[in-house]
Each structure stands twice: as structure tokens, then as C-alpha cells.
Amino acid sequence: MKTQEYGPNSEKVEKFIEEIKQTKFFKPDGDPKPEWKLFSGEDWNAACDAARNAARDAEWYAAWDAVRDSEWYAARNAARNSAGDVARYAARDSAGDAVWDTARDSADDAACDAARDAACDAALYAVFLAVSDLDFADKEKHFNHVKARWEVWTKGYALLCDVNGKLYVYAKK
């Protein structure tokens, strides 16, 4: 029995929320995607610091300014004002619960920060599912990017950011 209504795409959102609960956060599968910029360290903090420094060197802030001005940003904000709100909160909460349990066991500040990031990426994915029946500019391109971000988490890695389409990913050795 459904506890929430996510609009015409409720079944997609419900299925995704159930999949979140099966995700093995912070347990890298040892098979990172070649298109990622992967950083590792003795602990999650060291790995995160390495990724953060590299991203900063790649003009992270300049890239973010470009994204903020893009149609994707406008589409995402429009989606937030739709049926996606409920889906976003449900996915964020579900991912937050699952990830926080793992992060607490880690005792690394980076893992705790990553837990928040994973919940945000889950929420973004749920929003795209909730509004998947709508048309907007470059929909497929943007949804593929959202899926790529979520795949980082499902493979057990952590995602720091995206710099000009390159995902900066980190993991504990």
C-alpha cells in the first residue's frame, strides 16, 4: 500500500525508494567507472580532501557558475515546484536514513558530509522520476547525468562534485 502520492509516476518513485534501501553506501565495489576522476585515501577524509583540492584546481567555482545559468538549473528549480517535491523529500529521507547508519559507523567527517550529499542526489533522482512525463529542453541529457551521479553512490563510492561534466569521486582505500 502506498503511503505517498507522487503524481502520475508514483510507481517509478516508489520502486526507486525501495532500491535506495538496498544500496551499500561507502563500500566501493572495486570497479570504478573510467570516466570518473577517482581519488582515494587512507580514510574518507583524506580521499575527500584529495578530490576537493583537485576539483578546486579544475575551476570548480567557475563551472558551478556556468551550471547555475543553464537551462538544467531552471528545469530543476521548476521541477521542485511540482509533484517532485513529495518524491524529493521521500527519497532524501530514505537515502538519509540508509546512509547515515553507515556513516556513523565510519567515524570520518567526510563520510558524514557524503551522507548528506547522497541524500541530495537521491532526492534529485526522485524528482526526475516524478516529472518524467514532462517535456523540457535536453531532458534525456540531464536525466543521464542525474543517473550517473546516483550510480557513484550505488557502486559504494562518494561523489564530491561535477566539474564540466567530469564526476569527482572518492573512496577509502
N, CA and C atoms as an extended XYZ file, in Angstrom:
519
Properties=species:S:1:pos:R:3:atomname:S:1:resname:S:1:resid:I:1 pbc="F F F"
N         0.845       -1.185        0.000 N   MET     1
C         0.000        0.000        0.000 CA  MET     1
C         0.885        1.241        0.000 C   MET     1
N         0.590        2.161       -0.881 N   LYS     2
C         1.370        3.390       -0.978 CA  LYS     2
C         1.035        4.329        0.170 C   LYS     2
N         2.072        4.971        0.668 N   THR     3
C         1.852        5.929        1.749 CA  THR     3
C         1.883        7.353        1.234 C   THR     3
N         2.400        7.558        0.029 N   GLN     4
C         2.508        8.890       -0.554 CA  GLN     4
C         1.963        8.861       -1.973 C   GLN     4
N         1.628       10.008       -2.498 N   GLU     5
C         1.233       10.130       -3.892 CA  GLU     5
C         2.251       11.063       -4.562 C   GLU     5
N         2.903       10.545       -5.596 N   TYR     6
C         3.954       11.294       -6.281 CA  TYR     6
C         3.512       11.729       -7.668 C   TYR     6
N         2.233       11.814       -7.902 N   GLY     7
C         1.735       12.200       -9.209 CA  GLY     7
C         1.638       10.982      -10.119 C   GLY     7
N         1.608       11.217      -11.431 N   PRO     8
C         1.391       10.119      -12.374 CA  PRO     8
C         2.530        9.094      -12.406 C   PRO     8
N         3.637        9.396      -11.803 N   ASN     9
C         4.797        8.499      -11.839 CA  ASN     9
C         5.088        7.862      -10.479 C   ASN     9
N         4.050        7.700       -9.688 N   SER    10
C         4.208        7.178       -8.322 CA  SER    10
C         4.918        5.834       -8.275 C   SER    10
N         4.589        4.941       -9.193 N   GLU    11
C         5.199        3.610       -9.152 CA  GLU    11
C         6.714        3.683       -9.357 C   GLU    11
N         7.165        4.535      -10.261 N   LYS    12
C         8.607        4.698      -10.502 CA  LYS    12
C         9.305        5.200       -9.239 C   LYS    12
N         8.694        6.179       -8.606 N   VAL    13
C         9.291        6.762       -7.405 CA  VAL    13
C         9.316        5.748       -6.269 C   VAL    13
N         8.213        5.038       -6.073 N   GLU    14
C         8.150        4.022       -5.018 CA  GLU    14
C         9.228        2.952       -5.224 C   GLU    14
N         9.391        2.495       -6.453 N   LYS    15
C        10.395        1.471       -6.763 CA  LYS    15
C        11.796        1.996       -6.447 C   LYS    15
N        12.075        3.233       -6.841 N   PHE    16
C        13.381        3.827       -6.568 CA  PHE    16
C        13.639        3.919       -5.065 C   PHE    16
N        12.646        4.340       -4.307 N   ILE    17
C        12.811        4.472       -2.858 CA  ILE    17
C        13.126        3.109       -2.236 C   ILE    17
N        12.496        2.064       -2.723 N   GLU    18
C        12.810        0.719       -2.228 CA  GLU    18
C        14.240        0.317       -2.596 C   GLU    18
N        14.697        0.684       -3.803 N   GLU    19
C        16.062        0.366       -4.232 CA  GLU    19
C        17.102        1.076       -3.365 C   GLU    19
N        16.781        2.265       -2.900 N   ILE    20
C        17.710        3.014       -2.041 CA  ILE    20
C        18.069        2.186       -0.814 C   ILE    20
N        17.085        1.526       -0.258 N   LYS    21
C        17.291        0.759        0.967 CA  LYS    21
C        18.258       -0.405        0.767 C   LYS    21
N        18.451       -0.849       -0.472 N   GLN    22
C        19.353       -1.962       -0.771 CA  GLN    22
C        20.773       -1.495       -1.119 C   GLN    22
N        20.975       -0.198       -1.220 N   THR    23
C        22.266        0.354       -1.638 CA  THR    23
C        23.309        0.159       -0.541 C   THR    23
N        24.491       -0.281       -0.934 N   LYS    24
C        25.598       -0.493        0.007 CA  LYS    24
C        26.508        0.739       -0.024 C   LYS    24
N        26.106        1.748        0.720 N   PHE    25
C        26.847        3.006        0.759 CA  PHE    25
C        28.225        2.812        1.390 C   PHE    25
N        29.215        3.497        0.845 N   PHE    26
C        30.579        3.555        1.387 CA  PHE    26
C        31.283        2.200        1.394 C   PHE    26
N        30.889        1.334        0.487 N   LYS    27
C        31.556        0.042        0.325 CA  LYS    27
C        31.885       -0.105       -1.153 C   LYS    27
N        32.979        0.536       -1.600 N   PRO    28
C        33.315        0.537       -3.025 CA  PRO    28
C        33.374       -0.875       -3.601 C   PRO    28
N        32.822       -1.013       -4.798 N   ASP    29
C        32.778       -2.326       -5.441 CA  ASP    29
C        34.088       -2.688       -6.150 C   ASP    29
N        35.064       -1.779       -6.134 N   GLY    30
C        36.361       -2.059       -6.754 CA  GLY    30
C        36.351       -1.931       -8.264 C   GLY    30
N        35.264       -1.466       -8.829 N   ASP    31
C        35.144       -1.329      -10.273 CA  ASP    31
C        34.634        0.071      -10.626 C   ASP    31
N        35.462        1.107      -10.353 N   PRO    32
C        35.014        2.465      -10.653 CA  PRO    32
C        34.891        2.683      -12.160 C   PRO    32
N        34.027        3.590      -12.558 N   LYS    33
C        33.836        3.905      -13.969 CA  LYS    33
C        35.068        4.660      -14.479 C   LYS    33
N        35.539        4.345      -15.685 N   PRO    34
C        36.731        5.018      -16.214 CA  PRO    34
C        36.531        6.511      -16.445 C   PRO    34
N        35.292        6.948      -16.618 N   GLU    35
C        35.054        8.370      -16.853 CA  GLU    35
C        35.067        9.210      -15.579 C   GLU    35
N        35.131        8.574      -14.429 N   TRP    36
C        35.217        9.309      -13.172 CA  TRP    36
C        36.638        9.780      -12.936 C   TRP    36
N        36.767       10.840      -12.186 N   LYS    37
C        38.058       11.281      -11.659 CA  LYS    37
C        38.063       10.780      -10.220 C   LYS    37
N        38.739        9.645       -9.995 N   LEU    38
C        38.683        8.958       -8.709 CA  LEU    38
C        39.876        9.301       -7.829 C   LEU    38
N        39.599        9.567       -6.562 N   PHE    39
C        40.626        9.844       -5.565 CA  PHE    39
C        40.397        8.913       -4.389 C   PHE    39
N        41.487        8.409       -3.833 N   SER    40
C        41.356        7.549       -2.664 CA  SER    40
C        42.362        7.990       -1.607 C   SER    40
N        42.107        7.580       -0.403 N   GLY    41
C        42.989        7.918        0.701 CA  GLY    41
C        42.885        6.858        1.785 C   GLY    41
N        43.728        6.997        2.785 N   GLU    42
C        43.736        6.034        3.893 CA  GLU    42
C        42.413        6.030        4.648 C   GLU    42
N        41.720        7.162        4.632 N   ASP    43
C        40.395        7.235        5.225 CA  ASP    43
C        39.537        8.130        4.337 C   ASP    43
N        38.264        8.237        4.680 N   TRP    44
C        37.353        9.021        3.844 CA  TRP    44
C        37.737       10.498        3.832 C   TRP    44
N        38.265       11.011        4.949 N   ASN    45
C        38.666       12.418        4.992 CA  ASN    45
C        39.791       12.704        4.005 C   ASN    45
N        40.808       11.855        3.980 N   ALA    46
C        41.938       12.053        3.064 CA  ALA    46
C        41.478       11.966        1.612 C   ALA    46
N        40.622       11.015        1.326 N   ALA    47
C        40.126       10.853       -0.039 CA  ALA    47
C        39.298       12.064       -0.464 C   ALA    47
N        38.462       12.530        0.437 N   CYS    48
C        37.638       13.699        0.145 CA  CYS    48
C        38.498       14.936       -0.062 C   CYS    48
N        39.496       15.126        0.773 N   ASP    49
C        40.395       16.277        0.626 CA  ASP    49
C        41.107       16.263       -0.717 C   ASP    49
N        41.555       15.086       -1.150 N   ALA    50
C        42.238       14.980       -2.436 CA  ALA    50
C        41.299       15.356       -3.580 C   ALA    50
N        40.080       14.867       -3.522 N   ALA    51
C        39.107       15.189       -4.564 CA  ALA    51
C        38.766       16.677       -4.544 C   ALA    51
N        38.597       17.224       -3.347 N   ARG    52
C        38.250       18.644       -3.224 CA  ARG    52
C        39.362       19.525       -3.783 C   ARG    52
N        40.599       19.211       -3.463 N   ASN    53
C        41.715       20.009       -3.971 CA  ASN    53
C        41.797       19.936       -5.494 C   ASN    53
N        41.600       18.753       -6.044 N   ALA    54
C        41.653       18.596       -7.500 CA  ALA    54
C        40.512       19.354       -8.169 C   ALA    54
N        39.347       19.282       -7.583 N   ALA    55
C        38.205       19.980       -8.161 CA  ALA    55
C        38.414       21.486       -8.125 C   ALA    55
N        38.973       21.957       -7.033 N   ARG    56
C        39.252       23.391       -6.927 CA  ARG    56
C        40.243       23.801       -8.011 C   ARG    56
N        41.245       22.975       -8.226 N   ASP    57
C        42.230       23.258       -9.273 CA  ASP    57
C        41.594       23.256      -10.658 C   ASP    57
N        40.497       22.544      -10.813 N   ALA    58
C        39.808       22.464      -12.105 CA  ALA    58
C        38.753       23.562      -12.254 C   ALA    58
N        38.878       24.566      -11.473 N   GLU    59
C        37.976       25.716      -11.518 CA  GLU    59
C        36.535       25.331      -11.219 C   GLU    59
N        36.394       24.662      -10.096 N   TRP    60
C        35.086       24.213       -9.648 CA  TRP    60
C        34.079       25.363       -9.587 C   TRP    60
N        34.484       26.460       -9.012 N   TYR    61
C        33.553       27.564       -8.848 CA  TYR    61
C        33.120       28.159      -10.177 C   TYR    61
N        34.030       28.240      -11.124 N   ALA    62
C        33.668       28.740      -12.452 CA  ALA    62
C        32.682       27.791      -13.122 C   ALA    62
N        32.903       26.501      -12.977 N   ALA    63
C        31.995       25.515      -13.569 CA  ALA    63
C        30.615       25.619      -12.926 C   ALA    63
N        30.586       25.791      -11.617 N   TRP    64
C        29.297       25.900      -10.933 CA  TRP    64
C        28.526       27.124      -11.400 C   TRP    64
N        29.220       28.248      -11.601 N   ASP    65
C        28.551       29.443      -12.110 CA  ASP    65
C        27.915       29.180      -13.471 C   ASP    65
N        28.597       28.430      -14.315 N   ALA    66
C        28.054       28.109      -15.631 CA  ALA    66
C        26.818       27.229      -15.500 C   ALA    66
N        26.839       26.263      -14.593 N   VAL    67
C        25.692       25.384      -14.390 CA  VAL    67
C        24.505       26.177      -13.864 C   VAL    67
N        24.770       27.081      -12.937 N   ARG    68
C        23.683       27.869      -12.348 CA  ARG    68
C        22.918       28.643      -13.398 C   ARG    68
N        23.611       29.046      -14.462 N   ASP    69
C        22.966       29.830      -15.507 CA  ASP    69
C        22.334       28.963      -16.590 C   ASP    69
N        22.437       27.668      -16.475 N   SER    70
C        21.979       26.778      -17.541 CA  SER    70
C        20.484       26.514      -17.478 C   SER    70
N        19.974       25.955      -18.568 N   GLU    71
C        18.573       25.556      -18.623 CA  GLU    71
C        18.305       24.446      -17.625 C   GLU    71
N        19.305       23.581      -17.394 N   TRP    72
C        19.121       22.479      -16.454 CA  TRP    72
C        18.770       23.011      -15.077 C   TRP    72
N        19.472       24.047      -14.648 N   TYR    73
C        19.212       24.619      -13.331 CA  TYR    73
C        17.783       25.142      -13.267 C   TYR    73
N        17.349       25.807      -14.336 N   ALA    74
C        15.992       26.324      -14.387 CA  ALA    74
C        14.987       25.175      -14.375 C   ALA    74
N        15.276       24.122      -15.130 N   ALA    75
C        14.379       22.965      -15.165 CA  ALA    75
C        14.300       22.301      -13.797 C   ALA    75
N        15.452       22.181      -13.138 N   ARG    76
C        15.460       21.560      -11.816 CA  ARG    76
C        14.626       22.378      -10.844 C   ARG    76
N        14.779       23.695      -10.897 N   ASN    77
C        14.004       24.546       -9.992 CA  ASN    77
C        12.514       24.472      -10.296 C   ASN    77
N        12.159       24.388      -11.572 N   ALA    78
C        10.751       24.252      -11.935 CA  ALA    78
C        10.207       22.923      -11.423 C   ALA    78
N        11.013       21.871      -11.543 N   ALA    79
C        10.578       20.551      -11.086 CA  ALA    79
C        10.356       20.536       -9.580 C   ALA    79
N        11.151       21.297       -8.871 N   ARG    80
C        10.996       21.345       -7.418 CA  ARG    80
C         9.644       21.915       -7.017 C   ARG    80
N         9.060       22.718       -7.904 N   ASN    81
C         7.784       23.338       -7.590 CA  ASN    81
C         6.608       22.507       -8.092 C   ASN    81
N         6.849       21.241       -8.376 N   SER    82
C         5.819       20.379       -8.931 CA  SER    82
C         5.576       19.194       -8.013 C   SER    82
N         5.029       18.139       -8.579 N   ALA    83
C         4.791       16.911       -7.828 CA  ALA    83
C         6.093       16.324       -7.322 C   ALA    83
N         7.200       16.783       -7.859 N   GLY    84
C         8.500       16.279       -7.449 CA  GLY    84
C         8.844       16.585       -6.006 C   GLY    84
N         8.214       17.583       -5.417 N   ASP    85
C         8.526       17.928       -4.028 CA  ASP    85
C         8.366       16.737       -3.098 C   ASP    85
N         7.232       16.080       -3.175 N   VAL    86
C         6.966       14.960       -2.276 CA  VAL    86
C         7.955       13.836       -2.535 C   VAL    86
N         8.211       13.550       -3.816 N   ALA    87
C         9.155       12.488       -4.167 CA  ALA    87
C        10.552       12.828       -3.678 C   ALA    87
N        10.938       14.081       -3.847 N   ARG    88
C        12.273       14.514       -3.436 CA  ARG    88
C        12.457       14.304       -1.943 C   ARG    88
N        11.489       14.719       -1.153 N   TYR    89
C        11.612       14.570        0.295 CA  TYR    89
C        11.632       13.108        0.714 C   TYR    89
N        10.804       12.291        0.086 N   ALA    90
C        10.754       10.874        0.450 CA  ALA    90
C        12.074       10.182        0.125 C   ALA    90
N        12.624       10.444       -1.061 N   ALA    91
C        13.890        9.815       -1.449 CA  ALA    91
C        15.029       10.338       -0.587 C   ALA    91
N        15.037       11.629       -0.330 N   ARG    92
C        16.087       12.202        0.509 CA  ARG    92
C        16.059       11.570        1.891 C   ARG    92
N        14.873       11.434        2.449 N   ASP    93
C        14.764       10.851        3.779 CA  ASP    93
C        15.169        9.383        3.785 C   ASP    93
N        14.755        8.644        2.767 N   SER    94
C        15.101        7.226        2.689 CA  SER    94
C        16.606        7.046        2.549 C   SER    94
N        17.215        7.802        1.643 N   ALA    95
C        18.667        7.713        1.466 CA  ALA    95
C        19.376        8.210        2.716 C   ALA    95
N        18.856        9.269        3.300 N   GLY    96
C        19.473        9.804        4.504 CA  GLY    96
C        19.539        8.776        5.615 C   GLY    96
N        18.441        8.050        5.824 N   ASP    97
C        18.419        7.021        6.863 CA  ASP    97
C        19.448        5.939        6.584 C   ASP    97
N        19.458        5.446        5.352 N   ALA    98
C        20.369        4.351        4.994 CA  ALA    98
C        21.826        4.778        5.070 C   ALA    98
N        22.117        5.960        4.574 N   VAL    99
C        23.499        6.417        4.513 CA  VAL    99
C        24.011        6.827        5.884 C   VAL    99
N        23.177        7.479        6.676 N   TRP   100
C        23.636        7.925        7.989 CA  TRP   100
C        24.036        6.752        8.875 C   TRP   100
N        23.303        5.655        8.774 N   ASP   101
C        23.664        4.483        9.567 CA  ASP   101
C        25.079        4.033        9.240 C   ASP   101
N        25.411        4.000        7.967 N   THR   102
C        26.747        3.592        7.541 CA  THR   102
C        27.784        4.642        7.921 C   THR   102
N        27.455        5.911        7.727 N   ALA   103
C        28.402        6.992        8.008 CA  ALA   103
C        28.769        7.048        9.485 C   ALA   103
N        27.792        6.821       10.358 N   ARG   104
C        28.074        6.846       11.791 CA  ARG   104
C        29.106        5.796       12.179 C   ARG   104
N        29.038        4.645       11.528 N   ASP   105
C        29.990        3.571       11.809 CA  ASP   105
C        31.401        3.937       11.361 C   ASP   105
N        31.514        4.857       10.430 N   SER   106
C        32.796        5.201        9.827 CA  SER   106
C        33.664        6.089       10.713 C   SER   106
N        33.071        6.971       11.469 N   ALA   107
C        33.778        7.922       12.334 CA  ALA   107
C        34.612        8.913       11.541 C   ALA   107
N        34.347        9.071       10.271 N   ASP   108
C        35.025       10.068        9.436 CA  ASP   108
C        34.060       11.218        9.165 C   ASP   108
N        34.554       12.457        9.315 N   ASP   109
C        33.726       13.610        8.982 CA  ASP   109
C        33.307       13.573        7.526 C   ASP   109
N        34.204       13.135        6.644 N   ALA   110
C        33.896       13.099        5.215 CA  ALA   110
C        32.726       12.171        4.935 C   ALA   110
N        32.636       11.058        5.617 N   ALA   111
C        31.529       10.130        5.400 CA  ALA   111
C        30.212       10.768        5.830 C   ALA   111
N        30.249       11.524        6.914 N   CYS   112
C        29.036       12.209        7.360 CA  CYS   112
C        28.612       13.273        6.352 C   CYS   112
N        29.577       14.021        5.821 N   ASP   113
C        29.263       15.009        4.784 CA  ASP   113
C        28.725       14.321        3.539 C   ASP   113
N        29.320       13.198        3.174 N   ALA   114
C        28.886       12.458        1.996 CA  ALA   114
C        27.468       11.935        2.174 C   ALA   114
N        27.090       11.583        3.375 N   ALA   115
C        25.734       11.095        3.619 CA  ALA   115
C        24.704       12.146        3.217 C   ALA   115
N        24.980       13.369        3.547 N   ARG   116
C        24.097       14.476        3.167 CA  ARG   116
C        24.051       14.616        1.645 C   ARG   116
N        25.214       14.495        1.004 N   ASP   117
C        25.282       14.610       -0.455 CA  ASP   117
C        24.525       13.480       -1.140 C   ASP   117
N        24.654       12.264       -0.621 N   ALA   118
C        23.948       11.121       -1.205 CA  ALA   118
C        22.440       11.328       -1.115 C   ALA   118
N        21.983       11.838        0.006 N   ALA   119
C        20.554       12.089        0.160 CA  ALA   119
C        20.071       13.127       -0.856 C   ALA   119
N        20.884       14.130       -1.117 N   CYS   120
C        20.514       15.152       -2.111 CA  CYS   120
C        20.464       14.564       -3.512 C   CYS   120
N        21.428       13.699       -3.859 N   ASP   121
C        21.416       13.078       -5.190 CA  ASP   121
C        20.228       12.125       -5.325 C   ASP   121
N        19.866       11.426       -4.262 N   ALA   122
C        18.686       10.564       -4.298 CA  ALA   122
C        17.431       11.410       -4.512 C   ALA   122
N        17.378       12.544       -3.845 N   ALA   123
C        16.223       13.432       -3.999 CA  ALA   123
C        16.135       13.953       -5.429 C   ALA   123
N        17.261       14.318       -6.012 N   LEU   124
C        17.264       14.807       -7.385 CA  LEU   124
C        16.787       13.719       -8.343 C   LEU   124
N        17.240       12.495       -8.132 N   TYR   125
C        16.821       11.372       -8.973 CA  TYR   125
C        15.306       11.171       -8.856 C   TYR   125
N        14.803       11.229       -7.645 N   ALA   126
C        13.364       11.044       -7.433 CA  ALA   126
C        12.556       12.146       -8.114 C   ALA   126
N        13.068       13.369       -8.088 N   VAL   127
C        12.369       14.465       -8.763 CA  VAL   127
C        12.274       14.174      -10.256 C   VAL   127
N        13.382       13.731      -10.855 N   PHE   128
C        13.347       13.420      -12.276 CA  PHE   128
C        12.350       12.307      -12.569 C   PHE   128
N        12.272       11.308      -11.705 N   LEU   129
C        11.290       10.248      -11.914 CA  LEU   129
C         9.865       10.794      -11.797 C   LEU   129
N         9.646       11.648      -10.814 N   ALA   130
C         8.310       12.187      -10.573 CA  ALA   130
C         7.823       13.047      -11.733 C   ALA   130
N         8.732       13.713      -12.413 N   VAL   131
C         8.331       14.594      -13.518 CA  VAL   131
C         8.741       14.029      -14.872 C   VAL   131
N         8.979       12.722      -14.925 N   SER   132
C         9.478       12.117      -16.159 CA  SER   132
C         8.482       12.184      -17.317 C   SER   132
N         7.235       12.474      -17.029 N   ASP   133
C         6.250       12.603      -18.099 CA  ASP   133
C         6.233       14.001      -18.710 C   ASP   133
N         6.962       14.939      -18.148 N   LEU   134
C         7.017       16.307      -18.669 CA  LEU   134
C         8.129       16.437      -19.708 C   LEU   134
N         7.959       17.374      -20.615 N   ASP   135
C         8.997       17.658      -21.604 CA  ASP   135
C         9.694       18.954      -21.233 C   ASP   135
N        11.019       18.959      -21.368 N   PHE   136
C        11.800       20.175      -21.191 CA  PHE   136
C        13.106       20.018      -21.963 C   PHE   136
N        13.788       21.119      -22.174 N   ALA   137
C        14.997       21.137      -23.001 CA  ALA   137
C        16.051       20.173      -22.462 C   ALA   137
N        16.619       19.380      -23.351 N   ASP   138
C        17.714       18.457      -23.032 CA  ASP   138
C        17.377       17.493      -21.900 C   ASP   138
N        16.134       17.082      -21.821 N   LYS   139
C        15.667       16.202      -20.752 CA  LYS   139
C        16.524       14.938      -20.638 C   LYS   139
N        16.750       14.246      -21.748 N   GLU   140
C        17.496       12.987      -21.702 CA  GLU   140
C        18.930       13.213      -21.226 C   GLU   140
N        19.562       14.251      -21.717 N   LYS   141
C        20.941       14.563      -21.304 CA  LYS   141
C        21.017       14.798      -19.797 C   LYS   141
N        20.091       15.568      -19.285 N   HIS   142
C        20.112       15.887      -17.858 CA  HIS   142
C        19.775       14.666      -16.997 C   HIS   142
N        18.810       13.864      -17.453 N   PHE   143
C        18.467       12.681      -16.674 CA  PHE   143
C        19.623       11.686      -16.686 C   PHE   143
N        20.331       11.577      -17.797 N   ASN   144
C        21.507       10.700      -17.840 CA  ASN   144
C        22.562       11.163      -16.841 C   ASN   144
N        22.697       12.458      -16.694 N   HIS   145
C        23.661       12.992      -15.723 CA  HIS   145
C        23.229       12.665      -14.288 C   HIS   145
N        21.946       12.824      -14.018 N   VAL   146
C        21.425       12.505      -12.688 CA  VAL   146
C        21.650       11.016      -12.392 C   VAL   146
N        21.389       10.158      -13.377 N   LYS   147
C        21.614        8.717      -13.203 CA  LYS   147
C        23.092        8.426      -12.955 C   LYS   147
N        23.975        9.121      -13.670 N   ALA   148
C        25.412        8.911      -13.479 CA  ALA   148
C        25.832        9.306      -12.064 C   ALA   148
N        25.296       10.395      -11.559 N   ARG   149
C        25.598       10.817      -10.183 CA  ARG   149
C        25.151        9.747       -9.194 C   ARG   149
N        23.933        9.230       -9.383 N   TRP   150
C        23.414        8.237       -8.449 CA  TRP   150
C        24.217        6.937       -8.538 C   TRP   150
N        24.699        6.599       -9.722 N   GLU   151
C        25.476        5.372       -9.880 CA  GLU   151
C        26.737        5.388       -9.018 C   GLU   151
N        27.329        6.553       -8.823 N   VAL   152
C        28.502        6.658       -7.945 CA  VAL   152
C        28.158        6.083       -6.572 C   VAL   152
N        27.026        6.506       -6.032 N   TRP   153
C        26.615        6.069       -4.686 CA  TRP   153
C        26.280        4.578       -4.674 C   TRP   153
N        25.584        4.095       -5.715 N   THR   154
C        25.186        2.692       -5.720 CA  THR   154
C        26.377        1.747       -5.880 C   THR   154
N        27.488        2.262       -6.403 N   LYS   155
C        28.696        1.449       -6.529 CA  LYS   155
C        29.570        1.548       -5.272 C   LYS   155
N        29.104        2.290       -4.264 N   GLY   156
C        29.798        2.349       -2.984 CA  GLY   156
C        30.817        3.466       -2.837 C   GLY   156
N        30.892        4.360       -3.815 N   TYR   157
C        31.818        5.489       -3.763 CA  TYR   157
C        31.068        6.729       -3.290 C   TYR   157
N        31.803        7.816       -3.096 N   ALA   158
C        31.180        9.084       -2.713 CA  ALA   158
C        31.446       10.099       -3.817 C   ALA   158
N        30.493       10.974       -4.041 N   LEU   159
C        30.600       11.986       -5.090 CA  LEU   159
C        30.817       13.351       -4.452 C   LEU   159
N        31.912       13.984       -4.829 N   LEU   160
C        32.169       15.334       -4.331 CA  LEU   160
C        31.449       16.362       -5.183 C   LEU   160
N        31.678       16.304       -6.496 N   CYS   161
C        31.105       17.313       -7.380 CA  CYS   161
C        31.240       16.885       -8.833 C   CYS   161
N        30.792       17.763       -9.685 N   ASP   162
C        30.887       17.613      -11.133 CA  ASP   162
C        31.586       18.874      -11.634 C   ASP   162
N        32.664       18.707      -12.355 N   VAL   163
C        33.352       19.852      -12.939 CA  VAL   163
C        33.339       19.666      -14.444 C   VAL   163
N        32.559       20.499      -15.114 N   ASN   164
C        32.449       20.451      -16.572 CA  ASN   164
C        32.132       19.048      -17.081 C   ASN   164
N        31.215       18.370      -16.422 N   GLY   165
C        30.783       17.049      -16.851 CA  GLY   165
C        31.602       15.888      -16.310 C   GLY   165
N        32.685       16.157      -15.624 N   LYS   166
C        33.528       15.108      -15.034 CA  LYS   166
C        33.147       14.957      -13.564 C   LYS   166
N        32.811       13.727      -13.163 N   LEU   167
C        32.434       13.473      -11.775 CA  LEU   167
C        33.686       13.244      -10.933 C   LEU   167
N        33.836       13.996       -9.873 N   TYR   168
C        34.950       13.857       -8.925 CA  TYR   168
C        34.459       12.955       -7.799 C   TYR   168
N        35.041       11.762       -7.745 N   VAL   169
C        34.591       10.680       -6.895 CA  VAL   169
C        35.711       10.307       -5.929 C   VAL   169
N        35.340        9.865       -4.727 N   TYR   170
C        36.370        9.464       -3.772 CA  TYR   170
C        35.953        8.222       -2.992 C   TYR   170
N        36.968        7.564       -2.446 N   ALA   171
C        36.738        6.339       -1.680 CA  ALA   171
C        37.898        6.107       -0.716 C   ALA   171
N        37.607        5.409        0.339 N   LYS   172
C        38.634        4.968        1.287 CA  LYS   172
C        39.362        3.784        0.657 C   LYS   172
N        40.695        3.750        0.835 N   LYS   173
C        41.470        2.629        0.294 CA  LYS   173
C        41.106        1.341        0.966 C   LYS   173
